[in-house]
Amino acid sequence: MRQSARPRRHCARTPVAEADKNSTSAMPSEPQIASADTLIEIEHVTFGYDASRTILSDVSLRFQRGKVTSILGSSGCGKTTLLRLIGGVHGVNSGSVKFDGELIDAQDRELLFRLRRRMGVLFQFGALFTDLSVFDNVAFPLREQTDLKESMIRDIVLMKLNAVGLRGAAALRISEVSGGMARRVALARAIALDPELIMYDEPFAGLDLISMGVAANLIRTLNDVTGSTSLVISHDVPECMAISDHVVLLASQGRIVAQGTPAELMASTDPEVRQFVRGEPDGPVKFHYPARPLAEDFGVNAGSAA
Amino acid sequence: MTMLAALGARTLDLFRSFGHAAFFFFDLLRAVPASLRRFGLVVVQIHAIGNRSLIIILASGLAVGFVLALQMYYALVTYGAAESLGLIVNLALVRELGPVVTGLLFAGRAGTSLTAEIGLMKAGEQLAAMEMMAIDPKERVLAPRFLAGMVSMPILAILFSAIGILGAYVVAVLLIGVDQGNFWSIMQSRVDVWRDVGNGIVKSAVFGVICSFVALYQGHETDATPEGVAYATTRTVVMSSLAILGMDFILTALMFSTP
């Protein structure tokens, strides 16, 4: 069902997310937050793509309205999976995911589509429609989801492109824009319908330093200007620390290592947190994937070699 | 016991994949009315699938017409039945060769293109992006292509048969010297519009559904990797071709069981 463009609800800024019982962090306990301030509630979620591989195990998290929350963690720890569960791409094995108090049911397409109209997603590689121009990519959700006149759509698209600094590139084809520009076009498309929640999947991956800085500032600015809630999935520590109100650090199987404000995480003495935020190669998190002993793989007697 | 278990598992997998394909097919049919509301998208796809297949279809039709006339003439003249050439060429084209060869060419030209396009859209997360925008890719992307395939195939088959008959005319009448009046009049008197031409069109419409469905299904279900897309493209040609040949036998038996 098509919707008319409606004014966005601008949310008051609230204290940061509540501490989670799964957290092993030494972060100071944070005050309980009223449910009305919570946009997304993840309660005891366990999920695996198949029975033999659990990606997230008993994860509980809450994300506050109007905040930029970053979820940091090494590759394969379940960050993107968490984003997919919020978007209802997959159903949880157990537990629940709620968006604005509504339970997300991956089997209920009508409900999913209604909730997704309130979400915008920036995919890792943009996921732009390669057969359309920059302008048409941004106009796509407006044309499909609203009954706005073409003249109105034109104005909105140019405003969104202006917000990401690409008004002048409206006529270009997707094959003609660089990786950084493509990410900004995708961002303009993600905010075309003024969503309440914008999810960014690795927004800084593969960008040069200038583009990275621009992208980070855009995320913060858009969040503040539109009053939306932003969820950034990334492993780029400096950028996320610079723009976030709240940071969650995940380890394998979605174990929450720590969460808190960027300053709290940077000041943490927890060895695992320190290893991640400082990018140390070895520590509690091992560099090597679990394997048999080296000597066994190379057919060497470890005792005699020593 | 292990072999038995493996056989059982494979059988179950086979049934599961049939079931999955059946659900996909019904989802596609359910999405057709919505895609009719976006008729502009269907027109664009008819151009992409139909118009761009024209050259290969017309060239093949012409070549088949040439060869068919030549071979039939050599066979018929032995029995003094060269005047039946027009009839035999026409029936062979409109009943069998038109729908079947067009279907096989369509699978190779348009089917592979559909599979690769949908597979790459999946690999580039374009379908996932649509889903996340609360837009059903089956309505927006797949159904218009499915409809376009259904519409294009019979038109292409008609053109194939028409150009094939013209090719046969060139060889038989202009080059060999078969009587022109006889060539055309025997077609007029012995070819039935509904039974022969009509059934040929029905066949080609069925092949259009098969080709489009197989191509879209393979593209949609492909592994989102270069190898996956390549494999799915190959599977489209193989499965479409086998399905067309099998279905052709069944349809021929149903349509032309009486002389």
Chai-1 contact restraints between the chains, C-beta under 6 A:
chainA,res_idxA,chainB,res_idxB,connection_type,confidence,min_distance_angstrom,max_distance_angstrom,comment,restraint_id
A,G87,B,M132,contact,1.0,0.0,6.0,A-B,restraint_1
A,F113,B,A134,contact,1.0,0.0,6.0,A-B,restraint_2
A,R116,B,M132,contact,1.0,0.0,6.0,A-B,restraint_3
A,R116,B,A134,contact,1.0,0.0,6.0,A-B,restraint_4
A,R117,B,A134,contact,1.0,0.0,6.0,A-B,restraint_5
A,V121,B,M132,contact,1.0,0.0,6.0,A-B,restraint_6
A,F123,B,E125,contact,1.0,0.0,6.0,A-B,restraint_7
A,F123,B,A129,contact,1.0,0.0,6.0,A-B,restraint_8
A,A127,B,E125,contact,1.0,0.0,6.0,A-B,restraint_9
A,A127,B,Q126,contact,1.0,0.0,6.0,A-B,restraint_10
A,A127,B,A129,contact,1.0,0.0,6.0,A-B,restraint_11
A,F129,B,Q126,contact,1.0,0.0,6.0,A-B,restraint_12
A,P141,B,M133,contact,1.0,0.0,6.0,A-B,restraint_13
A,E144,B,I135,contact,1.0,0.0,6.0,A-B,restraint_14
